[in-house]
Amino acid sequence: MKRICSLILFLLLFCFASGWADENIPESRLSLTASYFGEMVLHPGFKAGIEYRIMEGKKASLSVPLAAGWYRHIRNHQMLSVESGLVGRLSSKGPFFSDLLLGAGYGLKKPDGSIYFEDEEGSILTESASWTSRFLVTAALGAGFDFGKNARVKLSPFLRLGFFGEYPYNTYMLLHPFLESGIRVRLPKAHKR
């Protein structure tokens, strides 16, 4: 089911991007993003969001992303998150780019399954796990290929490796490595009438 949803999302973004594939249509500063998000690399999840470019030069740009995501560490926990931050992107002469993501956000985490505890009489009881709040800090390095630079399609696939810190975790910050692989779609500028 997750693969089918991911494929549908990818196809929608591709068709949406192909709809304004004319090179003469100016781009806005806004982009849509959709990605596979793998906590500890292999635990499945997804992210969707927007990026707004606040500065852009010939070889560098600075964007503010806002993304919502979810992942599930099977038989351990699942987490919903909303994050924002800064993305610095360096472009090469060709279609390749690299980026650095620094961000912070809010997460809701829930243990995957029931919680067992002992009452005053020594009996073992179970109860449903509840969602708990987490502060998140993110840092990632990425690279990608910008199809929209020298072609008509405004898609940019990317790959990021990084860490996000979850606080509190037993009064400490727990670091989670992650892999993110996705697509950025640059939107056209709205026409004035």
C-alpha positions in Angstrom: 0.0 0.0 0.0 2.8 2.4 0.9 4.6 1.7 -2.4 1.4 2.3 -4.4 0.8 5.6 -2.5 4.4 6.6 -3.2 4.1 5.8 -6.9 0.9 7.8 -7.2 2.4 10.8 -5.5 5.5 10.6 -7.8 3.3 10.4 -10.9 1.1 13.3 -9.8 4.2 15.4 -9.2 5.7 14.4 -12.5 2.5 15.2 -14.4 2.1 18.5 -12.5 5.6 19.5 -13.4 5.2 18.4 -17.1 2.1 20.6 -17.4 4.1 23.8 -17.5 7.2 22.4 -19.3 7.5 25.5 -21.5 11.0 27.0 -21.0 9.5 30.5 -21.3 7.3 30.3 -18.2 9.0 32.1 -15.3 9.4 30.2 -12.1 8.2 31.3 -8.7 10.3 31.1 -5.6 8.1 28.3 -4.3 8.8 24.5 -4.7 6.9 21.4 -3.6 8.8 18.4 -2.2 7.9 14.8 -1.6 10.3 12.1 -0.4 10.9 8.7 1.1 12.2 9.2 4.7 14.0 6.3 6.2 14.9 6.6 9.9 17.9 4.5 10.6 18.0 4.3 6.8 15.6 1.3 6.5 12.6 2.2 8.7 9.9 3.4 6.2 8.3 6.8 6.2 7.6 9.8 4.0 7.9 13.6 4.0 6.0 16.3 2.0 6.5 20.0 2.1 7.3 23.3 0.5 10.5 25.3 0.0 10.6 29.1 -0.4 13.8 30.5 -1.9 14.8 33.7 0.0 18.1 34.3 -1.8 19.3 33.1 -5.2 22.6 33.7 -7.0 24.2 32.2 -10.1 25.7 29.2 -8.2 24.1 29.4 -4.7 20.7 29.7 -3.1 19.2 29.8 0.3 15.7 28.4 1.0 13.3 28.0 3.9 11.7 24.5 3.9 8.5 23.5 5.8 7.8 19.8 5.9 5.5 17.3 7.6 6.4 13.7 7.8 5.9 10.3 9.4 8.0 7.2 9.9 7.6 3.8 11.6 10.3 1.9 13.4 8.6 -1.4 13.3 8.0 -3.1 16.7 9.5 0.0 18.4 7.8 3.3 17.7 6.3 5.7 15.2 6.7 9.5 14.9 4.9 12.4 13.2 6.9 15.5 12.7 6.7 19.1 11.4 10.0 20.8 10.7 11.5 24.0 9.3 15.0 25.4 8.9 17.4 26.6 6.2 18.7 24.8 3.0 21.8 26.2 1.4 22.3 24.9 -2.1 25.4 25.0 -4.3 25.0 24.4 -8.1 27.6 23.3 -10.5 28.0 24.3 -14.2 26.1 21.2 -15.1 22.8 20.0 -13.6 24.2 18.7 -10.3 23.8 20.4 -7.0 24.7 19.8 -3.3 22.9 21.1 -0.3 23.1 21.5 3.5 20.0 21.3 5.6 19.8 22.7 9.1 16.5 22.6 10.9 14.4 22.3 14.0 10.9 21.0 14.6 8.3 19.3 16.7 7.6 15.6 16.8 4.9 13.3 18.3 6.2 9.9 19.2 4.3 6.8 20.1 5.6 3.4 21.2 4.6 0.7 18.7 2.4 -1.6 20.8 1.2 -1.9 24.4 3.0 -0.7 27.5 3.4 -3.2 30.4 3.6 -2.0 34.0 3.4 -3.3 37.5 0.7 -2.0 39.9 1.0 -1.7 43.7 -0.1 -5.3 44.2 2.6 -6.7 41.9 0.2 -7.6 39.0 1.3 -6.9 35.5 -1.1 -4.7 33.6 -1.1 -3.4 30.0 -2.3 -0.1 28.6 -2.3 1.5 25.2 0.7 3.7 24.5 0.1 7.4 24.2 1.8 10.1 22.0 4.5 12.2 23.6 6.0 15.5 22.4 9.6 15.8 21.2 11.9 18.7 20.1 13.7 17.8 17.0 17.0 19.2 15.5 18.1 18.1 12.0 21.3 18.3 10.0 21.8 16.7 6.6 24.0 16.8 3.5 22.5 16.1 0.1 23.1 16.0 -3.6 20.8 16.0 -6.6 20.2 16.5 -10.3 18.3 19.6 -11.5 16.4 18.6 -14.7 14.9 22.1 -14.8 18.2 23.8 -15.4 18.9 22.7 -18.9 15.6 20.9 -19.8 11.9 21.6 -20.0 10.8 19.5 -17.0 11.1 21.4 -13.6 12.0 18.4 -11.5 15.0 17.9 -9.2 15.5 14.5 -7.6 17.7 14.6 -4.5 19.3 12.3 -1.9 20.1 13.4 1.7 22.0 11.7 4.5 21.8 13.1 7.9 20.9 12.9 11.6 18.0 14.2 13.6 18.1 14.6 17.3 15.1 13.7 19.5 14.9 15.5 22.9 14.0 14.5 25.6 15.1 10.8 25.5 15.9 9.7 29.1 17.0 13.4 29.7 19.4 13.2 26.8 19.2 13.8 23.1 19.0 10.7 21.0 20.5 10.9 17.4 18.8 9.0 14.6 20.6 8.6 11.2 18.3 9.0 8.2 18.2 8.7 4.5 15.9 10.9 2.5 15.3 10.4 -1.3 12.8 12.6 -3.1 11.7 15.1 -5.7 11.5 18.8 -5.7 9.1 20.5 -8.2 9.6 24.1 -8.9 6.3 25.9 -9.4 5.6 28.4 -12.2 5.0 32.1 -11.4 1.4 33.1 -11.1 0.3 35.2 -14.2 -1.1 38.7 -13.5 -4.4 39.5 -15.2 
